[in-house]
């Protein structure tokens, strides 16, 4: 998913993409209920509004298209 993540972050400059090592930042992983890798959370104004769990390129693209244009 690394190349997909990089490509999507370059295509969607209006979206903030963050990468987290859950072994290094386990407190953050717990806070966002990350139990599987990869997990992609859609967060607006500090609230999780959607999530994609697993290497689902199509699902991730769909969620970015759906939520990426929302105002913060």
Secondary structure, DSSP 8 states (H G I E B T S, - for coil): -HHHHHHHHHH-TTS------TTT-HHHHHHTT--SSSEEEEEETTEEEEEEESS-HHHHHHHHHHHTT---
